[in-house]
Amino acid sequence: MQAPTPRVADDHPARISNSCGPYVGCKKPNPLATDLTGDRSSRCVSVPLCYDLRVSYSLRGPSHRAGNPMSGKGGDGGVMPPVVHDVDPDSNPSDPSKTHRTIIEHARSAASKEQSMTLLQGLKLYPKAVAWSLLISTCIAMEGYDISLVNNFYAFPQFNRKYGVQLPDGTYEVPARWQAGLSNGATVGEIIGLFINGFVSERFGYRYTVMTCLVLVAAFTTILFTAPNVEALLVAEILCGIPWGIFQTLTITYASEVCPIALRSYLTTYVNFCWGFGQLIGIGVIRSMLSRHDEWAYRIPYALQWMWPFPLLVGIWFAPESPWWLVRQGKVQEAKRSLLRLTSLNRETGFDADETVAMMVHTTALEEKLTAGASYWDCFKGVDLRRTEIVCMTWAIQNLSGNAFSNYSTYFLKQAGLSEEKSYSFAMGQYAINMVGVFGAWGLMSLGVGRRSMYLYGLCGLCAMLFVLGFLGLVPEEHRTQGSLATGSIMIVWALFYQLTVGTVCYSLVSELSSRRLQIKTVVLGRNLYNVVGILTNVLTPYMLNPSAWNWRNYAGFFWGGICFMCIIYTYFRLPEPRGRTFAELDVLFQKGVSARKFAVTDVNVFHESVEDEIMNRYESITSQTVNGGKIA
C-alpha cells in the first residue's frame, strides 16, 4: 500500500522548501525520508536528529497509536486515514525554537505517561518487547552452561586421561596450571569480547552483533568437541569467551532500551535468571554422565552446546532493532517503526509512538550536551567518571561480597560425607534456588522496594552469614562432619539471599546508572572489572580452602566478611537509587552532582526552563552552519 501524501497548502513555506532548513545542520542524505512534496532526493539528515523538524513532531491520528503502518490499518483497527501533519499555518517552519518546543512538549508528555505506567499496563502495551528481550537474553544461558562443565570435568577419569598427565600411582590428572588456565580461559576471552563489543555493537547494531556471535559460538564449539590436547582445549575456551563476553553486556543493554520504566528492572534482571538456567542444565547433564566410562562422558556435554545457536539465530533474525540505538544513529523514522513493532494497541496508557520517539531524541540531545563524547576515554571524563566508577564497583562487588567462597558448598558437603552423586544433586538444588531468587527479587521490586535498598541490605545479610561461616571454623575436631554439613547448608542459604538481592538487582543498576550514549562502553568496563576480580577470587579461594596450601577452611569467612563490610560502606555513600527515573532525569541528577543518598527524594524536571535553554544552545551551535542543497557550506 502506497503511503498517502501529507496535505499541506500549496503556498505553505514547508511545501516550497526542499531542504531540512539551515538550523538542522544536514550531514548526509537520508533515502528513507521525504519532504512534504514527496521528493526523496532533496532530503537530508542531521545527526542525531533526522526527523522533519519544520513541522510538529507528532503525527496525529489512530495510525500512530501502536497501529501497523505496513498493513494499512490504524491502531484502532480501521483503515489508516491519510496522514495529516499538525502544521500551524501561521507558524514559521524555519523557526527552530518552535520546533524545539514541540519536541520538548511531546517528550514531556511521553515521559509523564511512562512514569505513571503500571507493571500490568506495561505488559499490555509492550508484550512483543518483553518476548524479544527474553529471547535475546537467553543467549547468556550458553555461558552459564559451559562454565558449569569445565570445573566439573576434572572429576571425570576419562577427561583426565585425555587431557591430563599420568601420576606415579598410575592415575591421570590435569595439572594445576592447566586447570587454572582452562577455568579462566573463557574469562580472558570474555574480557576481549567485552572491549570488542564497545565498538561493534554501536557501529553495526545489536541484532547483527548478536547473530554474528551466535555463528561464532557454533564454530568455536567444534574446537571444544574435537580438541586433541589440552592446548587446543584452552584455545577453544578463550575463543568461545569472546562472543560470550559480548552477550554479557549486549543482552542487558537491549533489555533496558526496548522496554519502559515499569518493565526495565524485570527484564534486565532476567539475564541473571538465564545464568542460573544454563548452569542448572549443565549440572544436570554432568550428573547424567556419571555412569559413562568412555570419552563421550565429556564429549556429549560439549556437543549439546550446539543446541543453542541455531534456534536463537532464527528468532533474533526477526527481532526489531533497539529504537534508542536507531535514534543515536540519526534514524528516527526507523526508530519509530521499530517502536511500533515492540508495542501493541493499548488505549489505557494513551501511548503515542511519536511522543515516545521525541523523548528519545530529547534525551539523546541532552546527553550530547552534557557528555564530552562517546569513546571509552569519555567514560572517565566529567560527570561520566562518577557513573563509570559506580557501575564498575556495582559489578565488582558481586565477586567481592564472597560469591567465590559460596560456590564451594559442594566441597564442604563432600567433607561432611555426602556421596559425589548427592553432592551434584545439592549443586543442582543450589542453582534452582538461584533461579527462584530472581523471582523473589521481582516480587520485592513489585512491592516498591528500591534497587539501592535491596543491594545495600542484601550486602548486610551476606556479611552476617559470612561471619557465621567463619565462626563455624571454631567447631571442635570431633564435630567436624557436623560443622561441614552446617557450612554447606548455610552456603546454599547464602546463595539464595545473594540471588534475592545483590546478584539479581546488579543487572538493573548497571543498565540504568550509565548514560545512553556511553551505556555499552560503561557496562563493558564494569563487567571487565567483574571478570578481573573474578579471576583473582577464583585463584585465591582454592588456596584458602586447600589443606596443602593455606588451609583456612571456614576461617575464610572472616576474610570475605571483612571485604563485604567495606562493600557495604561504599554502597551506602556512593550507590544512588534509580527507581522510577527516566534516563533523562538520571542524566540531570548526575550532572547536578546530587548525593547518592538524596537521589530518591530530589525533585528534578528535565524540561525546566534552565535545562531547556541548555538544549536550545546545542541547536544554536548547529544554526551557525549554512546548508546549501543538503550540504554544509
N, C-alpha and C positions, 0 to 999 in steps of 0.2 A: 504494500500500500504506500503510495507516494505521500510524503508528509505535506500537509497543507501549508500554503504560504501565509505568513502573518499579514494581517490587514493594517496597513499604515497609509495615512494620507499621502497623495502624490507629491504635495508641496512640502511635506514634513522634512526637516533637515536630516532626520535619520535615514530617509529613503535616498536622498540625493548624495549622501556621504558614502563613499566606498572604502573607507579605512576605519581603523579602530579609533581614530581620534588622536590628537597629539598628546593627550595625557595618559595614554595606555602604555606607550613605550614598546611597540611591537618589535619582536626579535626574530620570529620565524613564521612562515606561513602555516596555517592550520587547515589541512584538507577537509576536516570534519565540520568546520564552521562555515556559515554563510552570513552575508549581510542581509539586511531586511528586504532586499530585492531578489534574494535567492542566488546571487552570484557568489560562487565559491572562490573564484580566482583572486579576489581582492581582499580576502580576509587575512588578518594576521593576528598573532597571539603574543601576549606578554607573559613572562614567567614571573610568579606562578599563576597569574590570572589570565585565562583565555576566554572568559565569558564576554558577551557583548555588553560592555559597561555603559553604553549610551542609553540603554533602556532599563526598565525595572528588572531586578534580578528574578523576581517571582513570575513564573508563567502560570497565571491563574487558570483554573478550570479543573474538572474532575480528572482529566488525563494526567495530571501531575500529582495526583494524590495516590501514590502506590499503585497506579494502573500499569498496564503493559503497553508501552508505546509501539512495540513491534506488532501487536495483534490488532491494532486499530480500535481497541476497547479502552475505555477510561476506567479509572479506579472505581466508579460507581457501577460498572458492568455494562454501561451503554456504549453506543458508538462514539468514538472520540470526535468531538467537535473541532472545527478549525481553531488553531491556537491564536489567541489574541494577546499581544504584549500589552502590559499596562503602561502605555506611554502617555504621559501628560502632554497634551497638545500645546500647552502654554509654557512648557519647560524648555530649557536649552539643553539638548542632548550632549553638547560639548562641555558642559559644566561638570567637572569631576566631583565637586563637593556634594552635588545632589546624588550622583551615583554612589558615592561612598556612603552617604547617609542611608540610602536604600539598602545597600548590602548589610550595613550595621543593624538596621531595623529588623531585617529578616533573620540575621544571625542571632539577635537578641530574642526574637520570637522562638526560634528553634532551640536555643539554649534553655529558655524557660520551660518549654514543653518537655525537653529531655530530662531536666532535673525533677520535674513533677511526675514523671512516668514511673509507675509501679512495676514490680517484677512481672506480674501477670500481664500487664499491658505490653511490656517489652517483649515477652514471649509471643504474644499475639501479633505484634507488629513486625518482629524480626525472626520468625521461625526459620526462614531459609538461612539467615546469617548464623543462627545457632547451629544448624546442620552442617554448613560449610566449615565453621570453626571447629566443630567436633571432629570432622573428617581430617582436616589438616593437622590438628593437634595429635591425632592418633599416630602420626609419624614418630613421635617421641617413644612410643612403646617399643620400637625396634631397638633403641639404645638400652632401655631397661632390660629387654630380653637378653641381649648379648652380654651385658655386664654381669648378669646372674650366672652366665655359663662359665666364663673363664676361671673365676676363683674356685668354682666347684669341680672343675675338671682335674684339679691337682689331686683329688682323692680317687681318681679313676686309674687303676693299674694300666689299662690299655693306653690311656693318654700319656702316662709317664713312660711307658715302654717305647712309644713312638717319638716323643719329643724330649725325653729326659736322658740321663746318663746312669750307668749301672753302678750301684754301690758295692762295697766289699761284701755285704751279706747276700748279694745276688739280686736284690730288688732294684727297681728303677725309680728315679725321682728327677723332676725338673729342677735344676739348680736354682738357688735362691735369687741370684742376679737375673735369671731369665723369668722367674716368677714375678719379680718386681717390674721387669720390662713389659711382660705381657699384661699385667694388671694395670699399668699406667700408660701402655702404648696407645690405647684408644683415647685416653685423656690428652695425650700430646697431639694426636690428630684433631681432637675437638678444638684445642686452642688454635691450631692452624685454620680450621674451618670457620671458627668464630670470626677471626680477623678478615678472612675472605668474604664472609657474609656482609660485613660492614660496607663493602664496596659493591658486590654484585647484586644484592637484593634491591638496593636503592637505584641501581642502574638499570636492571632488567625487569624488576617487579618481583612480587612474592611468588606468584604462580609458576613462572618459568624457572625460578630458582629452585623451588621445591621439586618440581618434576625432574629437573636435571639431577638433583641429588638422589632421587629415587632410582634413576637409571644407574648412577654410580654405585649405590648400595648393592644393587643386583649384581653388578660386575665384580665388585670387591669381595662379595660373599663367595664367589667362585674360588678366589685365592684361599680364603679360610677353609673351604671344603677340601681343596686339593693340596694344601701346604705339605711339602715333602719333609720339611725340617722346621725347627723352632725359629730359625731366622726368617723364613718365609711367613710363618705364622705371625711374627711380630710386625713385619711389613704390612700384612693384611689388616691387623688391628689398627695400625696407625692410619692406613688409607680409609678404613671404614669410619674412623673417628672424624674425618674431615666432613662428610655430609651430616653425620650425627651432630657435630658442633653447629652446623647451620640450622638444623632442626631446633636446637635448644632455644634459640632466640627468635627465629622466624615465626614459629608457632605462637609464641606469646604476643609478638607484635601484631600479627594478623588478627588474633582474637580480640585484642584491645581496640583495633581500628574499625572492625566491621560491626561492632555492637554498641548500643547506647550505654549510658552510665548505669542503668538499672541491671544490665546483664554483664558488664565488664568484669567485675570481680569473680563471677562464677565461671565464665568461660576461660579466663586467664589461669585460674587455679585448676581447671580441668586438666591442664598439662601435667600437674602433679599426680592426678589420678592415673594418667597414661603411663607414668613411670612405674607406679605400683602394679598396674595391669601387665606390663611387659615383664617385670620381674617375677610376678606370680606365675605366668605362663612358663618362663624359663626354669624356675624351680620345679614346677610340675613335670616338665619334660625331663629334667635331670633325675628326679625321683623315679620316673618310669623307666629310665635307662639303667638303674642299679642292678637289674637282673641280667643284663647283657654282659658278655665277657669278650666281645670282639671289638674291632676298631669302629664299628657302627655305633657303639655306645656314645662316642663323641661326634661322629660324622653326621648322624641323624639330627641332633640339635642344631648343628651348623646349617644343614640343608634346609631346615624348617624356616630359616631366615628369608628364604625366597618367597614365603607365603605373604610377606608384607608389601613389597614394592608394587607389583602389578595392579592389584585392585585399588590401591591408593592412587596410583598414577592415572588410572582411568577416571576415577572420581574427581581428582583435582583438575584434570583437563577441562572439566565443565564448570569449575568454580569461578566466581567473579573475582576480579582484582580488588584490592583494598581501595575504596574511594579516597581515603586520605592520601595514599601514595599517588593516585592519579592527579589529585589537586596539587600536590607538591611538584609534579611533573608538568603542570600547566594544562592538563587535560580535563577541564572542568565538565565539559559535556559528557565525556566518557565516565567521569566520576558519578554524574547523575544517573546514567544508565546502569552503572554498577550498583548504585544505591537502590534503584528500583528492583534489581534482581535479588537484593538482600531482604527486601521488605514485602509485606502483604497488606492488603487493604484493611484498615482499622480506623473507623471514624472516631472511636473513643478518645484517641490521643490527639486528633487534629493534625496529624502528620502531613508535612508538605516537603517533598523532596528538594525543591529549590531553596527553601529556607534552611534545610539541613546542610546543603552544599554551601550556602552562603556562610554558615557558621564555620565550616571547614576552611573556606577561603579567608575569613576574618581571622581565625586562629593562626593559619599559616602566615598571613601578612604580619600579625602581631609578633610571632616568633622571629620572623625575619628582621623585625625592628629591634627586638630585644637580644637576639643572639648574633655573634660575630660571623659565623659561617656554619658549614655542615661537614667539616672534616673531623678526624679523630683528635687532632690538636685542639679544635674548638671546644671539645668536651672539657678541656682544662682551662678555659678562659672565662673570665667574668662570672656571672651567676651560674653558668653551667658547671663550673668547678664544684660547687656545693651539691648540685644534683648528681653529678658523676660520683662524688665521694659517697653519698647516701646510697645510691644504687649498688655500688661496689661492696660496701660494708653490709648491706642487706643480704646480698648473695653470700659473702664470705662467712657471715655469722651462722649460716646453715651448717657449715662444717666446724666452725669454732665452738659451737654450742655442745659438742660431744657426739655428733652423729656417727663418726667413725667408731667410737667406743661402743655405741649401742648395737652396731652391726655384728658384734661378736657374741650375741646371745646364744647362737648355736654352739659356740666354743665352750661356754660355761655350762650349757645343758649337757654336753658330752662329758664334761668333767663330773657332772652330777650322776653319771651312769646311764644316760639315755643312749639307746642304740642309734646307729647312723641314720636308719630309716626314720625313726621317730624324731630325730633332730631335724631332718629335712621337712618333716610334717609340721614341726613347730615353726620352721622358717617360712613355709607356705602360709601358715596361720598369721605370722607377723606381717607378711606382705598383704594379705587380705585385710588385716586390721588397718594397715596404712591406707588402703583404698576407702575403708569405712570412715577413717579420719577425715578424708576430703569431704565426704557428705556431711559429717559433723560440723566442719568449718563452714560449709554452705548454710547450715542451719543457724549457726551463730551470726553470720552476716545478714541472713534474712530477718533476724531479730533486731537488727540495728547496731550490733557490736562493731566498732570501728576496727580498721586494719591495724592501726598503731596499737590499740589496746590488746588485740589478740596476739600481736607479735611480742609486746612488752611483757604481758602477764604469762604468756607461754614460756618465755625465757625464764621467768621466775620459777615456774613449776619444774622446768627441766633442770635448773640449777639445784633445786632442793633434792630432786631424785638422784642427781649425780653425787651429791654429798652422802646420801643414804647408801649408795653403792660403795662409796669409799669406806664408810663405817662397817659395812659387811665384811671388809677385809680383816676386821678385828675378831671375827668368829674363831674360836679355838680350833685347832687342827682336827680334833676328833669329830667335829661337826662340819668339816669342810664340804662334805657332799650336800648337806642341807643348805649351807651358805651359797654353794654354786647354783643350786636349784633356785634359791631366792633371787640370786643375782640375775640369772637368765630370765626369770619371770618378770622382775622389775624392768629389765631392759625392754621387754615386749610392751609393758605399760608405758615406758618412756617413749617408745616409738609411736604408740597411739597418740600420746599427748603432743608429740612433736608434729605429727601429721595434722592434728586438730588445730594447730596454731602456726608455729614458725614455718614448718615445712610446706604448708599449703599457701598461706597468705603472702609469703615472699613473692610468689609469681604475680600476684595482683599489684603489690607495691612497686616492683621494678618496672612494670609496664606503665604505671601511672605517674611516677615521680620524674621521669625523663621527658624532655620536650619532644614534640612530634618530629621536628627536623632532625634531631640527634638521637632519637629513640633507639634505633637499631645499633648505632655505634656505642651508645651509653650502656645498653644492655649487654652488648658484646664484651665491653671492658669489665663489667660486673661479673658476668659468667666466667670470663677467663680468670679473674681473681679467685672465684669459687673453685675452679679447676686446679689452680696452683696451690691453694690452701688444701684442697682435697688430696693432692699428691703428697704434700708434707704430712698430713694426718695419717694417710694410708701407710706411709713409711714409719712414722713414729709409733703408732698404736701396736703393731706386732712386737716391736722391741719392748714396749711396756708390759705386754702380757706373756711373752715367751719366757719359759723358765730358764733357758740357756742364755738369755740376754739380761734385761733389767729386772725382770720378774716382779713387776709392781703389782700384778694381779688387780684386785679390787681397788688398791690404793690409787690407780689411775683415775678413779672417780674424783679424787680430791683435785688432781691436776685439771681435769676438764671442768669441774665445778668452779674452780677459780677463774678459768678463762671465760666461762659462761657468765660469771658475775660481772666481769669487765664489759661483756657484751650488753648486759642489762643497763649499765651506766651509760654506755654510748647511745643505746636506743632511747633512753629517757630524754637525753638532751638533744639528739640530732634527728630522730626519725619523725617526720610530720604525718598528719592524718589526711589522706586524700579522699576519704569517703564523701560522695555526693558532689564532688567538684568537677566542673568541666575542665578540659585541657587548658583552655584559655585562662580560667581562674587560677589554676596551679601555676601557670606562667607568670601571672602578675604577683601572686603571693611570694614566689621565689625572687622575682625582680625587686620587690619591695623589702626583701630581707626579713620577712616575718619569722619569728621564733617557731621552732618545731612544735613546742607545747601550745602555741596560740593559733596554729593553722585551722583547727576545727571551729574556733569561735570568732575568727576575724572575718568581718564583712568585706567583701570585695565586689566591685561592679566593673567588669572589663569594658563595659560600654559607657562608663563615666566620661564626662567631657574631657578630663585630662588625658585619659587613655585614648579617647577618640582623636585628640589632637596629635598624639604621637603617631597614630596610624595614618592620619592625614599627611603628616610631614613625610612619611615614607613615600606616599604617592606624589608629593610635591617634588621629590627628587627625580621622579620619572617625568614629570611635566616639563622639566628643563630640557628634555631631549626632543628633537624635532623629527617627526615622522613624515617621510615623503614616499608615497606609494607602498607603504608597508615596510619600509626600510629606515633604519635610524641614520640620520644625516651625520 
